[in-house]
Amino acid sequence: MARRVRPRLAVWKFASCDGCQLSLLDCEDELLAVADQLDIAYFAEASRRMMRGPYDLSLVEGSITTPADAERILRVRRLSRHLVTIGACATAGGIQALRNFVDVREFAAAVYPHPEVLATSTPISAHVPVDFELRGCPIDKGQLLEVVKAFLIGRKPSIPRHSVCHECKLRGTVCVMVAHGTPCLGPVTQTGCGAICPAYGRGCYGCFGPAESPNTAAIAREFSALGMERRDIARVFRTFNAAAEPFRKESEAHGE
């Protein structure tokens, strides 16, 4: 009887905190079930086993921050039949993309022995074609399993693109902006967290990046009506997904 050839999975790390890779490990029992259907060929966070490519599916965490990163992602893309970026760093440059808005050469020179190799922080899609982007800081493990399963059977992942406000309604959570005047990015942020922060009386921080067709100008006007200064509005949009285009443009509209 011929041996079944299982799809090969690789997990790669670039500039990041490892949180999204840990989300994969947190899947525990579910991961074991998935692992029975594929061969985890390269995953430095979890195993010393390093199998050479090609790979059927590559999950990429982290942003591109150095010339070496830019060269390495090209090699990863060549070795990967499908490439999926996971997390805010890989999909939008991450928190480290704040460097894109200022001149950090003086800071870099004080910290790094070779600061000339440091570049901007950019998402993976700015360098190679990406087959799917899974957002979040960190990603939701349920959504990650959906993506892996979808690619295993050859269909498009079913990941919701609506806003966090939709999740608040499903949970029966009172709107923190309407009830308490708390600034909240929920109307312009993609769901994925289950609206955790508003459920505890806090505004959404935009961890999952811009929702589909976000009206950032309207929410910025609401923030202004609540008494926020222009620089504070800019800072609200400059967190985990600062380089995501809708958030970047809105922050620049209110920046100094």
HELIX and SHEET records of a PDB file:
HELIX    1   1 GLY A   19  LEU A   25  1                                   7    
HELIX    2   2 ASP A   29  ALA A   35  1                                   7    
HELIX    3   3 PRO A   67  LEU A   79  1                                  13    
HELIX    4   4 ALA A   88  ALA A   92  1                                   5    
HELIX    5   5 ILE A   95  PHE A  101  5                                   7    
HELIX    6   6 ARG A  105  VAL A  111  1                                   7    
HELIX    7   7 PRO A  115  VAL A  117  5                                   3    
HELIX    8   8 ILE A  124  ALA A  126  5                                   3    
HELIX    9   9 LYS A  141  ILE A  153  1                                  13    
HELIX   10  10 VAL A  164  ARG A  171  1                                   8    
HELIX   11  11 VAL A  176  HIS A  180  1                                   5    
HELIX   12  12 GLY A  186  VAL A  188  5                                   3    
HELIX   13  13 ILE A  196  ALA A  199  1                                   4    
HELIX   14  14 THR A  216  ALA A  225  1                                  10    
HELIX   15  15 ARG A  230  PHE A  237  1                                   8    
HELIX   16  16 GLU A  245  HIS A  254  1                                  10    
SHEET    1   A 5 ASP A  39  PHE A  43  0                                        
SHEET    2   A 5 ARG A   8  LYS A  13  1                                        
SHEET    3   A 5 TYR A  55  GLU A  61  1                                        
SHEET    4   A 5 SER A  80  ILE A  86  1                                        
SHEET    5   A 5 PHE A 132  LEU A 134  1                                        
END                                                                             
